[in-house]
Amino acid sequence: MFGAILALTVAFPAAGQKLPFVEKAYMIGAVPRATSNLVVQGRTVDVYRTGAWATMVDVVEGTNTVQIAVDGTVSNHVFQVAFKPKPKPPAHAEGGGAAQPKSEEKKWTKLEYLPDEPKPHPAGRQPGELRIVLDPGHGGADTGAISPHGLYEKNANLLQTVALKAELEKRGYKVFMTREDDRALVLAERPRLTLECDADLFVSIHHNAPGANQDAAKARYTAVYSWNPLGEALSAAIAKRMEESFADEMPSKGSLHANFAVTRNPQTPSCLVEVDFITSPVGEECIFNNDRRQRVACAVADGIEDWARAAP
């Protein structure tokens, strides 16, 4: 399932990588499965059955050197942490001027090339009459997040999306994909395929990663994101099925609002599914499990069917 690890892999932070200012950071990587003793920064770290590991380390501004011992063999891993931003003085501190109001948060708008008129809900139509666009997130130089063994999110997304496509086609739906191999796509152009094939819905598949200062061994949940009421109904239906299917494994954040480029579609119901956390050793293992990928495919397909059959 996983390639051979000769001694030690640190997938995050990469050697020399510069993190934002944090006081603690997660580290993930992999060691041989037979490893009996892994010590990171003086603390023993659990090794999962695949050889994956995840831990938190204390860090400082500037250069960080973390000592890692694998069954007594010691190595150093070096990366950078940004310096803490200095607080800006009040606007009235110099020259006696009045404090300036805070700038408003940027509000994203719909993708300009998409029509404003929403498509009618497909209730009453047969699966063969529905066209679905699936989007495996990232691709090309945009690798997305990375797993303990060094698997890129772009590849995990494609694996899961291919399984979902097969499940939907088995149920009779017409399915199109924004990419079927590892290629770069302009983010804001991905939804254009909904126009080109006159799609009835759009679903983007992703795997999540925590912030640099969160524990990758503990950060796991499913979530489905949408931008407007048109996408919210689809998002809620998929989130409900994902929660039902994986409640025994991880919590669900449910259906959430987000200003993602691939969801800002005023014409076609669109959502983005965060299947799991690729940074988690357990989440990584799930990606390579055929049965688990099929469970995800069935949950998302069931949610799509629930949405398609519901009265608007």
VONUBA-673354 format. One record per residue (C-alpha): x, y, z; residue number from 1. Coordinates in steps of 0.02 Angstrom, whole numbers, m for minus. Layout:
! VONUBA-673354
@X=X, Y=Y, Z=Z, k=NUM
...
! end
This chain:
! VONUBA-673354
@X=0, Y=0, Z=0, k=1
@X=139, Y=121, Z=44, k=2
@X=312, Y=131, Z=m33, k=3
@X=464, Y=72, Z=64, k=4
@X=533, Y=197, Z=192, k=5
@X=720, Y=168, Z=215, k=6
@X=740, Y=273, Z=373, k=7
@X=639, Y=431, Z=395, k=8
@X=524, Y=543, Z=294, k=9
@X=468, Y=714, Z=355, k=10
@X=327, Y=770, Z=241, k=11
@X=285, Y=930, Z=335, k=12
@X=368, Y=1049, Z=365, k=13
@X=478, Y=1015, Z=215, k=14
@X=664, Y=1045, Z=239, k=15
@X=694, Y=1232, Z=230, k=16
@X=508, Y=1273, Z=223, k=17
@X=454, Y=1437, Z=302, k=18
@X=301, Y=1429, Z=413, k=19
@X=200, Y=1579, Z=471, k=20
@X=234, Y=1641, Z=647, k=21
@X=180, Y=1505, Z=769, k=22
@X=241, Y=1444, Z=938, k=23
@X=199, Y=1262, Z=903, k=24
@X=188, Y=1172, Z=736, k=25
@X=135, Y=1001, Z=678, k=26
@X=259, Y=882, Z=599, k=27
@X=208, Y=728, Z=498, k=28
@X=308, Y=593, Z=414, k=29
@X=340, Y=408, Z=397, k=30
@X=465, Y=277, Z=457, k=31
@X=483, Y=90, Z=423, k=32
@X=337, Y=m6, Z=496, k=33
@X=454, Y=m108, Z=605, k=34
@X=512, Y=49, Z=697, k=35
@X=500, Y=22, Z=885, k=36
@X=560, Y=190, Z=948, k=37
@X=531, Y=361, Z=869, k=38
@X=583, Y=513, Z=969, k=39
@X=549, Y=690, Z=905, k=40
@X=616, Y=840, Z=1001, k=41
@X=648, Y=728, Z=1151, k=42
@X=474, Y=653, Z=1157, k=43
@X=421, Y=477, Z=1106, k=44
@X=298, Y=479, Z=962, k=45
@X=174, Y=342, Z=917, k=46
@X=201, Y=256, Z=749, k=47
@X=42, Y=201, Z=660, k=48
@X=32, Y=31, Z=579, k=49
@X=73, Y=104, Z=409, k=50
@X=231, Y=185, Z=477, k=51
@X=151, Y=358, Z=477, k=52
@X=175, Y=476, Z=625, k=53
@X=115, Y=648, Z=678, k=54
@X=164, Y=758, Z=823, k=55
@X=174, Y=938, Z=885, k=56
@X=342, Y=1025, Z=911, k=57
@X=390, Y=1185, Z=999, k=58
@X=463, Y=1313, Z=878, k=59
@X=543, Y=1485, Z=883, k=60
@X=558, Y=1628, Z=762, k=61
@X=689, Y=1602, Z=627, k=62
@X=785, Y=1440, Z=602, k=63
@X=723, Y=1284, Z=690, k=64
@X=821, Y=1123, Z=705, k=65
@X=718, Y=976, Z=767, k=66
@X=812, Y=820, Z=821, k=67
@X=730, Y=655, Z=769, k=68
@X=789, Y=484, Z=826, k=69
@X=730, Y=325, Z=738, k=70
@X=779, Y=169, Z=837, k=71
@X=930, Y=265, Z=902, k=72
@X=986, Y=340, Z=736, k=73
@X=982, Y=529, Z=755, k=74
@X=953, Y=659, Z=618, k=75
@X=913, Y=844, Z=616, k=76
@X=771, Y=925, Z=521, k=77
@X=787, Y=1111, Z=483, k=78
@X=648, Y=1231, Z=435, k=79
@X=603, Y=1414, Z=461, k=80
@X=469, Y=1507, Z=558, k=81
@X=422, Y=1686, Z=516, k=82
@X=455, Y=1823, Z=644, k=83
@X=308, Y=1887, Z=744, k=84
@X=233, Y=2037, Z=657, k=85
@X=264, Y=2200, Z=749, k=86
@X=105, Y=2290, Z=803, k=87
@X=70, Y=2446, Z=701, k=88
@X=62, Y=2609, Z=800, k=89
@X=m109, Y=2694, Z=809, k=90
@X=m142, Y=2808, Z=661, k=91
@X=m156, Y=2960, Z=777, k=92
@X=13, Y=2927, Z=862, k=93
@X=105, Y=3036, Z=737, k=94
@X=44, Y=3201, Z=669, k=95
@X=m112, Y=3204, Z=778, k=96
@X=m223, Y=3133, Z=641, k=97
@X=m382, Y=3037, Z=679, k=98
@X=m377, Y=2847, Z=677, k=99
@X=m428, Y=2775, Z=510, k=100
@X=m575, Y=2655, Z=502, k=101
@X=m536, Y=2472, Z=468, k=102
@X=m554, Y=2420, Z=287, k=103
@X=m703, Y=2310, Z=251, k=104
@X=m676, Y=2125, Z=224, k=105
@X=m668, Y=2084, Z=40, k=106
@X=m832, Y=2013, Z=m23, k=107
@X=m816, Y=1893, Z=m165, k=108
@X=m942, Y=1896, Z=m305, k=109
@X=m1002, Y=1769, Z=m430, k=110
@X=m892, Y=1712, Z=m573, k=111
@X=m924, Y=1839, Z=m709, k=112
@X=m936, Y=1719, Z=m856, k=113
@X=m1082, Y=1625, Z=m777, k=114
@X=m1264, Y=1676, Z=m809, k=115
@X=m1365, Y=1749, Z=m665, k=116
@X=m1520, Y=1644, Z=m698, k=117
@X=m1520, Y=1486, Z=m590, k=118
@X=m1559, Y=1321, Z=m673, k=119
@X=m1725, Y=1240, Z=m623, k=120
@X=m1718, Y=1102, Z=m493, k=121
@X=m1717, Y=929, Z=m577, k=122
@X=m1853, Y=851, Z=m468, k=123
@X=m1951, Y=722, Z=m569, k=124
@X=m1813, Y=692, Z=m696, k=125
@X=m1728, Y=524, Z=m718, k=126
@X=m1542, Y=501, Z=m679, k=127
@X=m1501, Y=484, Z=m864, k=128
@X=m1569, Y=659, Z=m891, k=129
@X=m1450, Y=738, Z=m765, k=130
@X=m1275, Y=800, Z=m804, k=131
@X=m1149, Y=810, Z=m662, k=132
@X=m979, Y=895, Z=m662, k=133
@X=m850, Y=825, Z=m540, k=134
@X=m694, Y=924, Z=m499, k=135
@X=m541, Y=837, Z=m423, k=136
@X=m463, Y=983, Z=m330, k=137
@X=m288, Y=1049, Z=m368, k=138
@X=m175, Y=975, Z=m503, k=139
@X=m9, Y=1007, Z=m589, k=140
@X=107, Y=1120, Z=m489, k=141
@X=m37, Y=1153, Z=m369, k=142
@X=m14, Y=997, Z=m264, k=143
@X=m128, Y=1041, Z=m120, k=144
@X=m88, Y=970, Z=52, k=145
@X=28, Y=822, Z=84, k=146
@X=12, Y=660, Z=183, k=147
@X=138, Y=584, Z=306, k=148
@X=206, Y=470, Z=168, k=149
@X=217, Y=616, Z=45, k=150
@X=57, Y=586, Z=m55, k=151
@X=m5, Y=747, Z=m134, k=152
@X=m185, Y=798, Z=m108, k=153
@X=m208, Y=822, Z=m296, k=154
@X=m182, Y=634, Z=m320, k=155
@X=m294, Y=586, Z=m173, k=156
@X=m431, Y=698, Z=m244, k=157
@X=m418, Y=614, Z=m414, k=158
@X=m425, Y=439, Z=m339, k=159
@X=m584, Y=482, Z=m244, k=160
@X=m666, Y=574, Z=m388, k=161
@X=m638, Y=428, Z=m508, k=162
@X=m726, Y=314, Z=m382, k=163
@X=m870, Y=439, Z=m367, k=164
@X=m886, Y=452, Z=m556, k=165
@X=m899, Y=262, Z=m572, k=166
@X=m1033, Y=255, Z=m436, k=167
@X=m1137, Y=393, Z=m516, k=168
@X=m1123, Y=316, Z=m689, k=169
@X=m1178, Y=149, Z=m617, k=170
@X=m1335, Y=238, Z=m558, k=171
@X=m1365, Y=308, Z=m732, k=172
@X=m1303, Y=486, Z=m717, k=173
@X=m1202, Y=574, Z=m853, k=174
@X=m1038, Y=628, Z=m775, k=175
@X=m902, Y=748, Z=m834, k=176
@X=m736, Y=785, Z=m747, k=177
@X=m635, Y=945, Z=m749, k=178
@X=m477, Y=838, Z=m757, k=179
@X=m443, Y=652, Z=m775, k=180
@X=m254, Y=660, Z=m753, k=181
@X=m125, Y=768, Z=m665, k=182
@X=m138, Y=936, Z=m750, k=183
@X=m145, Y=1118, Z=m698, k=184
@X=m312, Y=1207, Z=m709, k=185
@X=m350, Y=1390, Z=m676, k=186
@X=m454, Y=1388, Z=m518, k=187
@X=m587, Y=1511, Z=m573, k=188
@X=m605, Y=1421, Z=m741, k=189
@X=m653, Y=1252, Z=m669, k=190
@X=m840, Y=1292, Z=m660, k=191
@X=m841, Y=1341, Z=m844, k=192
@X=m869, Y=1158, Z=m886, k=193
@X=m1043, Y=1174, Z=m810, k=194
@X=m1083, Y=1294, Z=m952, k=195
@X=m1002, Y=1190, Z=m1088, k=196
@X=m1095, Y=1030, Z=m1045, k=197
@X=m1255, Y=1111, Z=m980, k=198
@X=m1231, Y=1031, Z=m809, k=199
@X=m1364, Y=1019, Z=m674, k=200
@X=m1240, Y=1018, Z=m528, k=201
@X=m1054, Y=1036, Z=m486, k=202
@X=m958, Y=947, Z=m347, k=203
@X=m775, Y=979, Z=m305, k=204
@X=m682, Y=844, Z=m207, k=205
@X=m543, Y=889, Z=m84, k=206
@X=m446, Y=823, Z=66, k=207
@X=m412, Y=941, Z=210, k=208
@X=m260, Y=997, Z=311, k=209
@X=m252, Y=1090, Z=477, k=210
@X=m167, Y=1255, Z=512, k=211
@X=20, Y=1242, Z=549, k=212
@X=m12, Y=1260, Z=737, k=213
@X=m146, Y=1124, Z=748, k=214
@X=m116, Y=941, Z=794, k=215
@X=m122, Y=839, Z=633, k=216
@X=m150, Y=679, Z=733, k=217
@X=m314, Y=747, Z=802, k=218
@X=m380, Y=859, Z=662, k=219
@X=m511, Y=756, Z=567, k=220
@X=m687, Y=797, Z=512, k=221
@X=m795, Y=802, Z=357, k=222
@X=m872, Y=962, Z=290, k=223
@X=m965, Y=1021, Z=135, k=224
@X=m956, Y=1203, Z=78, k=225
@X=m1068, Y=1310, Z=m30, k=226
@X=m1085, Y=1495, Z=m71, k=227
@X=m1267, Y=1534, Z=m109, k=228
@X=m1440, Y=1463, Z=m71, k=229
@X=m1435, Y=1371, Z=m238, k=230
@X=m1286, Y=1269, Z=m178, k=231
@X=m1340, Y=1257, Z=4, k=232
@X=m1476, Y=1127, Z=m28, k=233
@X=m1353, Y=1015, Z=m122, k=234
@X=m1219, Y=1043, Z=11, k=235
@X=m1338, Y=1001, Z=153, k=236
@X=m1397, Y=840, Z=69, k=237
@X=m1219, Y=778, Z=41, k=238
@X=m1163, Y=831, Z=216, k=239
@X=m1307, Y=734, Z=294, k=240
@X=m1258, Y=574, Z=204, k=241
@X=m1073, Y=597, Z=244, k=242
@X=m1114, Y=621, Z=427, k=243
@X=m1222, Y=465, Z=430, k=244
@X=m1088, Y=361, Z=344, k=245
@X=m937, Y=416, Z=447, k=246
@X=m1006, Y=465, Z=618, k=247
@X=m914, Y=316, Z=693, k=248
@X=m747, Y=379, Z=625, k=249
@X=m745, Y=568, Z=638, k=250
@X=m860, Y=717, Z=672, k=251
@X=m948, Y=817, Z=540, k=252
@X=m948, Y=1006, Z=523, k=253
@X=m1103, Y=988, Z=414, k=254
@X=m1146, Y=1111, Z=277, k=255
@X=m1047, Y=1273, Z=288, k=256
@X=m1034, Y=1437, Z=192, k=257
@X=m872, Y=1479, Z=100, k=258
@X=m813, Y=1600, Z=m34, k=259
@X=m726, Y=1468, Z=m139, k=260
@X=m705, Y=1506, Z=m324, k=261
@X=m780, Y=1340, Z=m375, k=262
@X=m939, Y=1372, Z=m275, k=263
@X=m976, Y=1551, Z=m332, k=264
@X=m1096, Y=1491, Z=m465, k=265
@X=m1264, Y=1581, Z=m482, k=266
@X=m1327, Y=1462, Z=m617, k=267
@X=m1279, Y=1285, Z=m564, k=268
@X=m1294, Y=1213, Z=m386, k=269
@X=m1114, Y=1192, Z=m329, k=270
@X=m1022, Y=1131, Z=m175, k=271
@X=m851, Y=1076, Z=m114, k=272
@X=m832, Y=917, Z=m11, k=273
@X=m688, Y=899, Z=113, k=274
@X=m683, Y=709, Z=125, k=275
@X=m554, Y=689, Z=264, k=276
@X=m386, Y=757, Z=324, k=277
@X=m242, Y=695, Z=216, k=278
@X=m120, Y=753, Z=351, k=279
@X=m191, Y=629, Z=478, k=280
@X=m105, Y=458, Z=481, k=281
@X=m277, Y=377, Z=490, k=282
@X=m347, Y=490, Z=355, k=283
@X=m200, Y=450, Z=242, k=284
@X=m228, Y=263, Z=263, k=285
@X=m411, Y=283, Z=216, k=286
@X=m362, Y=360, Z=48, k=287
@X=m279, Y=196, Z=m5, k=288
@X=m423, Y=88, Z=55, k=289
@X=m535, Y=39, Z=m91, k=290
@X=m683, Y=m2, Z=21, k=291
@X=m667, Y=166, Z=109, k=292
@X=m660, Y=261, Z=m56, k=293
@X=m817, Y=168, Z=m110, k=294
@X=m905, Y=216, Z=52, k=295
@X=m866, Y=399, Z=18, k=296
@X=m926, Y=381, Z=m162, k=297
@X=m1090, Y=304, Z=m106, k=298
@X=m1118, Y=437, Z=28, k=299
@X=m1091, Y=581, Z=m95, k=300
@X=m1196, Y=494, Z=m229, k=301
@X=m1336, Y=463, Z=m103, k=302
@X=m1333, Y=647, Z=m56, k=303
@X=m1344, Y=698, Z=m238, k=304
@X=m1492, Y=582, Z=m263, k=305
@X=m1579, Y=649, Z=m108, k=306
@X=m1558, Y=825, Z=m175, k=307
@X=m1614, Y=779, Z=m352, k=308
@X=m1772, Y=693, Z=m291, k=309
@X=m1825, Y=827, Z=m167, k=310
@X=m1958, Y=952, Z=m213, k=311
@X=m1881, Y=1126, Z=m232, k=312
! end
